[in-house]
Each structure stands twice: as structure tokens, then as C-alpha cells.
Amino acid sequence: MQANELRDMSRDENGSDASTLPELSKVISVSWREIQVMVKKQHSARPRAILSDISGIARPGEMMALMGPSGCGKTTLLNTLAQRQAGSIVGQVCINGREQPRSVHRAVSAYVEQEDTLIGSLTTQETLRFAADFSISRSLSKHDLVARVRDLLNEFGLQKQARTLVGTPFRKGLSGGQKRRVSVAAQLIGNPSILYLDEPTSGLDSTASHEIMLFIKRFAKQHNLVVIASIHQPSTKTFDLFDQVTLLSQGKMCYSGSRRDMPNYFAELDLEIPPMMNPAEYLLDLVNIDFAYREEAQARLDYITTQWASSALHRKLIADVLDSTSSSSDKAIHLSPGSSTRPGIRKQLFTLLRRSFIKSYRDIVTYWIRLVMYLGLAIMMGTVWLRLTTTQKHIQPFANAIFFGSAFMSFMAVAYVPAFLEDRAIFIKERANGLYGPTVFLLTNFIIGIPYLFLISTLFSVVAYWLGNFNPNAHSFFMWVLWLFLDLLAAESLVVLVASLIPNFVGALAITAFANGLWMSVGGFLVPLPVLNVFWKYAFHYWDYQTYVFQGMMVNEFSDRTYDCTVVNGQCHCMYASALQDQCKIAGTAVLEQYGYAVGKQGQWLGIMVAIILGYRLTGWVVTVLRKT
Ligand SMILES: Nc1ncnc2c1ncn2[C@@H]1O[C@H](COP(=O)(O)OP(=O)(O)OP(=O)(O)O)[C@@H](O)[C@H]1O
């Protein structure tokens, strides 16, 4: 489907273009002039230039390769052009000859990262459909969206894989090359005018690499797309697909211009490309100083960069860049952030909720493994504390079971760390692509977790509560489920906070485990509150969510139950003094008094639990807003 057709599809009844797609097709050039990128050197206050004096121009319908040895600055240049580069940047990046705000860059371009961020439990078609829902506002009808997905599947040779899962470690799905094609197609669904690709062929064999570049080339030609791709050592066939080449080394330009002009240009420098050799390989060896004899290689590189700076081709390039900035007509220059077709926050939320829901029930790592684990734990707990009785010798085991159940269930929330980190990694990349922000991400995470945590709490309780013979009435059972649910919700909120602060598997696991150990220690069961050292008491005890869960469950168990004292030689021995002592019984409230827990404060404790959960979530949100990587 041509860009024009896409445009026509999105017109509303008044004939105006509701999705404002036409503006996106008005990009006539992307140019950059005298780009310099400085970064701070490690262990030194002096900044270092990782790109110096880089200029170039890319046009619609053409593919430009950014080439050079590893570390030469390809990704930095690509990120600078796409307005994603941090650090101090000097120089101009223009679209249609004018510097444009970042919002315009975002609206007219798409960026495909080196690593695929696909969701393994979605099919190819679903992946594109969700990409469409995130990229395109509601002005496009469902029918047109479906048509656009179908066209992209065709254009990237993915029709037969439309219903194939992308693939997870547990379920084989698409091949590496097919995944790459899905990643690119997903970025193209919003009909961008500029496509940035960071190492699109990395990890692929030469056939798959050629195939993906061929699909992109055809698409670029057909849809007048500007394509700029960093690429490592392409095969001759793949190299031949590029129209333009920018060759870099040590952050400096060695060449930028037509691929066809390269052989003549290097021949004039007495560096002729041997006829039977892959030109890309030859050129990379030529400008690589890492492995050759260093001084000789450095001298050759200096020669190439100085020759380039004074070459006629360089002068022509600069003239073209300047020309693009002066000759652009006002009509062509007109690009506004309003040209964004992105949907609003409500649609983002619903789209992410739908996608996360599908992922959560298809991807066993997210909740199903944990569900089985918690069920195993429930059977273990129910059989260890099997059929406790209402005799005083079982009072302590009841209290121990409550402590173990609440604390260990909370502790096992560490199993959520990998799933959250996986979701977060996808979020970071999708945020960089402007799909949605931290609020939508964390709200979705919270909402999706609720039914699963409730299911886990209920299943666990159905098994452990009745096997253990806890307070056998419906009200107490459902209160127990509620406390357990809030316990898990708080524990998962803690995982979200910690893993947002330290987005690293081992680090997040260690800190979450440590925090759980801390909450167990200062909760008031292992060390009673009057004995607990004042530092731990005032610094941590009062916002320890496990405290309130434990207290709530204790009140639930002991507030209305009585326990038989032991009779030895006709003498009644009660472990706890209570009003029922003359009946040789212990009122459960006496046990609670021993722990210092008042009956009737459950409402207050539930309120504190909700506040702690919201506190964790809000802090996690602040961290996510501030932390970009
Ligand atoms: N934020 C940064 N701080 C310090 N150095 C940086 C930063 N970003 C990039 N560099 C350095 O700049 C140089 C260019 O990095 P870049 O990632 O752009 O290279 P590349 O050509 O894409 O490499 P590769 O092909 O290996 O991916 C490298 O030496 C890298 O270590």
C-alpha cells in the first residue's frame, strides 16, 4: 500500500485528514552538519569527543549505511540523528533543512534497536496489531488498521507466520530473521517517514541479513522512506543494496556519499578496492586501527580522514547540506508535533492492559509458575501444621503458622523479579519510541497483578487454612484471604520499587530478600515490640507491612476462639490467664493481649496496608519517571 493510499484511508467525512498522516510524508531530507558529540571520560574531568565534524544528508527512497569498525561511533551518530543521544552535542540535525523539535522527530521517525524487544507469547499478527494500537490514533477505522497490518505482513513476507507465536524459551516460534522482520514491520506500522536501524543484521547469517535488508530496501523505495542503518561488515550482496554509505573511524568521517562513487574515490587515494573482494570488508580493514600494526594503521587513517576533509566529494556534500537548508520551500518545511498520530493516554492504557493480560496468561513465567509454587507451599504448610486443635498446646503452632504463612508468602514474591525486569526492559524501549510513559506502564502492572494475586491468595488459603484448622467460619476465612492478598500485593509492590531502583536481576533479588528478612525481624513476632531495640522499632517497625498482616491474621484467629487448658492429675494448667480460667479454658483474646494486639483495630490496619502499598507504588513511579534506563 502506498503512503498516499494510507493517507486517503484516514480522511474523515469533512475531507480533512483526521490522523494527519499527510504531514508525515512530507520529509524531503534529513541532513546533519558539523556534528560533535562529547562525553565525560571515566576518571577524568576532561570530556572526550566521540564524534567530530560529521556531516551528511539522506533522502527519501534511499538507504544509507553507517559503517566503521567497532566503537567508531555508528550508534552514537544514529542516536544523535534520532534525538536520542545524551551528552554534549554541537552541530545541527535538520529535517527538511530546519532544526526541528524532538516531538517532530518522534512523530516522523521510527527507531529499530539492535535487540528485538518482542513479546514471545504474542503472535506475529498480534505484535503488529498492538504496535498499530500504540502508534495510531483512533481516527483510523478498525478495518483500515487490519488492512495496514495485513499489508505489512505481506510486504515483509510474514503472511505464513501471521499466527505463529514469536517464541519464548519454552515455546519455539519465529526464526531470528523473521523476528527481525517483525521488529522492523512493527516500527513501520505508524507510517513514519524516517527509519533508523541500529545493526539490523546483527546475530543473523548472511542470507537472513540480505533478506531483511532487501525487504527494507523494497519498502523504502515503495513508500519513499529515508532509511539510515548502522551496519557491521555486510556481505557484498547486502552492501550493494545501500545507496549511500557513511564510513567512520575513531569518530571521524572517512567517506560519505554514493556507494557507487566509493571505488573511484578510494582508487584516487591509491587505496583501490580489489576486484574480487567484498568492498565493505576491505574498507573496514582499511580504517580499522585495532588489529593492524598500530602506527602504520593510524598513519593510513589520518591520511584517509584528511583526504576526505579536503576532497571534492566532501565539498559537494557540504554544498548539498547547505542547499537543503536554504532551498526548502515553506510548504515542505512545515512539520509540526501535531503531525503525531499517537493515541491518548486512555487508549495507551487499554492497549497495554490487553497486551499484558494476554502475556500474563500465555507466559507461564509471569504468574503460572508462581501459582504452582504457592500451591506447593500451601500443601506443605497445611500438612506440617495439619489439623491443629483448640488446645493450649496448639496455640503457639497456630501463631507460628500465621507468621510463617504471611512472612514466607511475602518472601516468595522475589520470584516476580525476573518477570518484572522483563516487562521493564520492554517498557524502557517502548518509552524511548514514545509509545507510552511510566504512568501507563505502572498502572497496568498494578491492575494486571490484582486478579492473579487474588487467585493465588484464595487457592493458597483453600488448601492451607482448612488443612491447618484455622478459625472455621466463613468470615474468618475471607478475612484471612484478604490479609494474604494485601500481603502479596504489598510484597509485589516492594519488588516493583526495588527492581525499578536496581534494574538488575541479582541486585533486585538480593535487596528484596534482604528487605523481607528485615520485615520478618522487626515485625514484633520474633522479637516482641517492648523488647525491640528503639532504632529498629522507630525506623522500620511501623511501616513494616508484614506487621499488620500478622496482627490482622492473629486477631482473625484468636479474637473469638477458646482453647482448652491442660489437665494434669485433675489439676487445670492454663498457659494464659483469662476470664475463662475457671472453665479450664483460655479466651483467645488473652493470647492477643500477650502480644499487645487490640481487637477492633483491623480497619485501621487495613488502611495502613493500603497506604504502604500506595507508598511503594508511588515511589516506584517517581523512580521510573526519573530513571530513563
Ligand atoms: N555515554 C558514553 N560515555 C562514554 N563513552 C561513550 C558513551 N557512549 C559511547 N561512548 C564511546 O564512544 C565510542 C563510540 O560508541 P558507539 O557505540 O557509537 O560505537 P559503535 O560504532 O556503534 O560500536 P559497535 O559497532 O561496537 O556497536 C565508544 O568508544 C564508546 O565506548
The ligand as an ORCA input file, in Angstrom:
! r2SCAN-3c Opt
* xyz 0 1
  N      27.806      7.832     27.158
  C      29.067      7.487     26.842
  N      30.075      7.756     27.716
  C      31.347      7.443     27.409
  N      31.731      6.871     26.249
  C      30.772      6.593     25.355
  C      29.392      6.872     25.597
  N      28.685      6.481     24.531
  C      29.581      5.961     23.656
  N      30.828      6.022     24.153
  C      32.062      5.593     23.484
  O      32.033      6.156     22.202
  C      32.564      5.263     21.258
  C      31.568      5.036     20.137
  O      30.489      4.223     20.644
  P      29.352      3.655     19.681
  O      28.513      2.787     20.490
  O      28.715      4.801     18.999
  O      30.224      2.823     18.654
  P      29.737      1.812     17.534
  O      30.479      2.190     16.324
  O      28.270      1.791     17.437
  O      30.304      0.451     18.133
  P      29.773     -1.051     17.889
  O      29.875     -1.293     16.438
  O      30.739     -1.864     18.668
  O      28.364     -1.106     18.415
  C      32.929      4.002     22.019
  O      34.318      4.056     22.305
  C      32.121      4.095     23.275
  O      32.793      3.474     24.339
*
